[in-house]
């Protein structure tokens, strides 16, 4: 049953694939044919019938007839066909810019497609003799609607354009938001950015949050990441040996890099231990920090055991006087 389903899907894909190019050819033939017939005067009888006053609806200074409707359909069909060709060509040309990520190319293609269709729509209205000053009133109403009802959508769209131009956040970057949400950027869309967290959840973050909030990009300029480990040893230990063993444990790990070099420092004289801190860097922070940190901590524990170095724990010694009486009498 599953194989039959796959076979039917493959057959349907094969049949549908040539439909779009064929439709474009048919549209081109209809447009060229209509233009030729109109220039040759063959459509004059049809125009007289379809534009007759008896079938024309007059609304103030604007007349609507079957001919004007047909003319409008042909004009916009031609313009939208041209807009489709231009936008497809522009989108295909973006692949020659390898520095643009997949999401960036998609976003640029969407913005260019919208702009091309709007421009050719205005050209079509002008060709039909429609006064474009009427659009100023409509544009004002739309602007008020955007200002109130679509404010967030417009803000997220503009924020997406800012992210695209600044390249502060790109595909596969490891980012951490101000609320602690962290993960990898999987897609940057016109409205939101998809963030995949470490437990596999995909969170759609509004683009505005990346502009108005503090964002940590762990991979903005390089993939390096620093790991920090704190460890305490008992008083009286060989502190130079402790520092040497800590550095050896870091340098022996395969993910540790030498630029910057690992560093270990004595930081504090605690109540029950002398505290050291270790800093070491991994080459690719995207592979994670927990495993290298755990591996180095286990290596430090083994080396301490081999050299008799004790990691103390807090404890209290209680000294009772020889004359102590549990009943409270001395």
N, C-alpha and C positions, 0 to 999 in steps of 0.2 A: 504493500500500500504506500509506504514511504517512497519507494523508487518510482512508482507511478505518479505520485504527486510532484516529485522533482522533474520527471520527464515532461509533465504538463506545464510546469512553470518555465522550463527551458524552451518549450515550443511556443508558449505565449510571448516570452521575451524576444524570440527570433522573429515572430510575426509583427510585434509592435515596434521593434527597433527602426525599421525603415519608414515608419509612418510620418515621423516629424520631417525628415528631408522631403518626402513626397508631398506633404502638405505645403511646405514652403514653395515647391515648384508649382503646385496648383495655384497658390495665391499669386505668385509672380505672373503666371499666365493670365489669370483673371484681371489683374491690374493692368498689364500691358495691353490686353485685348480691349478693356474698357477705355483706356486712354486713346488707343488707335481709333475705335469706333466713334468716340466723342470728337476727336480732331477731324475725322473724315466726314462728319455730319450725319452719320447713320443713326445717331441717337436723338436727332431733333424730333421726329414723330413721337418717340417715347417720352421725350421731355415735355412736349405740348400736352400729352394726355395726363401725365403724372403731375404736372405743374399747373393744371387748369384751375381757374378760380373756384370751380364747383367742388374741388377736392382739397382746397387749401384752407387751413385754419389760421385765421389772423388774430394774433395776440398783440395788441398795441402796434408797435413798429416791427414786430417779428412775425414772419409768415412761416408756417409749417405745412409742407406738402409731402406727398409720397416721394417726389423727386428729391427734395432737400434731405429727407431721411435717408434715402438710398445713397445720395451723394456723401452725406456725413459718414455712413457706414464704410463706403469705399475709401474715403480719405483717411479715416482713422485705422482701417485695416491695413492700408499701405504704410502709414506712419508707424504703427505698432510692429509691423513686419520689419521695417527698417531698424526700429529701436531694438528688436530682438537680435538682429544680425550684429548691430554695433556692440551691444552689451555682451553677447557671446564672444565676439572677437576680443573685446577688452578683457574679459575674464580669462580667456585662453592665453592672452599675452602676459598675464601676471606670472605665469609659470617661469618666465625668463628672468625673474627677479628672485634668485634663490635665498636672498637674505630675508625675504618676507616669509613668515610662517604660514601654515595652512589656514589657520583661523584668520590671520591678517589678510590673506588674499581673499578669503570668503567675504570678510567684512567690507573690504574695498570694492569687491565686485558688486555687493548688494547696494552700497551707496551709489556707485556709478550707474547701476541699472535704474535705480529710482530717479536719479538726476536726468538720465537720458529720456526716460518715459515722460517725466514732467515737462522737459523742454520741448519734445516733439508734440506733446498734447497741446501746449500753448501755440506751437506753430500751426497745428491743425485748426485750432479755433480761429487764428488769424486768416488762414486760407479760406475758411467758410464765411468770413466777413462778420464774425461775432466781435463786438466791442470788448476789448480786454480790460477796459476800465471797470467793467462790471465785476471783474475778479478781485478788485481791491476791496469791495464790500464783503465778498465771500471770504477773501483772505483775512480780513479783520475779524470776522466771526470765527473762522477757524483758529486764528491766533488767540482769541479769548478762550476758546475751548481747550486749546493746548495749555494755556496759562493756568487754567483751573483743573480740568479733568484729566489731562494727559501730562501733567507737570513731571511726575516721576518717570514716565516712559521717555519723555524728551530728555530729562536729566541723565538717565541711564544710557541713552543713545549717544549723547554728546560725550559722556564719560568714556564710552567705548572708543570713540574717535580719539580722545586724548590719550588713552592707553595705547592705541595703535600708533599714534605719532611719536609719543615719548619712548615707547618700547620699554617701559619700566616693569611690565609684567608680560611674559611671553609664554608660549606653549612649553609644557614640561618643566616649568619653573617650580621650585619648592618654596611655597609662601606660607606665612603665618599671619593671620589677621589679629586685630586689636583685642578681640574677645577670646583668643587662644585657639581658634580653629586653624588647623594646619593641614596641608596636603599639596598635591601636584595639580597644576593647571592643565586641564585636558582640552578645554575649548574656550575661546573668547568670542562671544556672539555680540549681536547688536544691542541686546538688552541685558544679558547677564554673562557671567563667567562660570564655567563648570569646574569645580574643585573636587578632586578625588582624595578623600582622607586615607589615613594609613589602614583603617579597618574596612576599606572598600566602599564606603558610602560616597555618593556623588551629590555634592551640594551646589545648588545654583545660587551664586552670590551676585547681587545687583552690581553693575559696573560702578555705580556711584560710591559704593563702599570702598573701592580701591582708590578713589580720588579724595574723599573727605575724611577717611580714617587712616590711622597709622598701620602700615603693612610692612612686615619683614620679608624680604626676598632673599632667601638663603643662597640663591644661585644667580644673583643679578649680574655680577661682574666676574665671578669665578665659582668653581664647584667645591672649593676647599671648605672644611668645617672643623672647628676646634672642639675637642672633648676634654672635660675636666673631671678629675678623680681626686677625692680627698681621702687620706689615710692617716691613722694615728698609730704610733709605736710607743712601747713602754719606756719610761724614763730609765736611763742607763744604757740604752741600746747604742750600737755603733752608728751614729747618725750619717757619717759619710758613706758607710756601706748601705744604709737604708736608701739614701738618695741614688746610689749607683744601681741598686736592684730595681728601684722604681723605673729609672730611665731604661734599663735593659728590657724590662717587661713591655714597655711601650715600643721600643725600637724593633723588637722581635716580631711584633704583629705585622702581618702582610699589608694591612690597609694604612699603616702609619707612614707618613712621608717625612722627608728630611728637610723640607723647605716650606714652612719654618720648622726648625728642629724641636724635638720634645724638650720640655723644661720641667724641673722639679725643684720646689722651694720649701724650706721650713717656714711655716706660717704662724704657728701659735703654740704657746705652752699651756696646755689644757689642765683640767683638774686631775686627770688620770693618764694623760698621754701627751706626747709631743706630736703635733699635727703637721703633716706635709701635704702639699697640693701638687698634682701632676697635670700638665697641659701637653696634649699632643694633637696633631692634625691628621685628618684623613683626606685623601685626594678627591673623593666624590661623596659629598654629603647626602646625595640622593639615595645611596645604598643603605643609609641608616646609621644612627649613632649608638643605639643600644647594644648591638652585638659587639662592636669593637670595644666599647666601654666594659661590657661584661667579660670579654676574653682577657683584657689587660688586668682587670681586677683579680680574676682567677690566677693569672700568671704571677701577679704580685704575691698572692697568698701562698702559692707553691714555693716561690723563692724565699719568702720569709720563713716558711717551715724548714726548708733545707738549711738555712743559716741560723736557726734558733732565735729569730726575731719575733717578739710577741706583739700581737695587736691587743691592747688591753680593753677592758670594759669597765664602766663606772662601778666602784665598790666602796663600801664604808667599813672602817674598823671601829668597833665599839670597845672601849676600855672601861671596865668596871672596877671601882676601888675595892680593896680587900675587905673593907668593913661594910660593904653594901648589904642592906637588909631588904629583901623583897617586900616586907610589910610596910616599908617607908621609914622605919626607925634606924638610926645610925648608932 
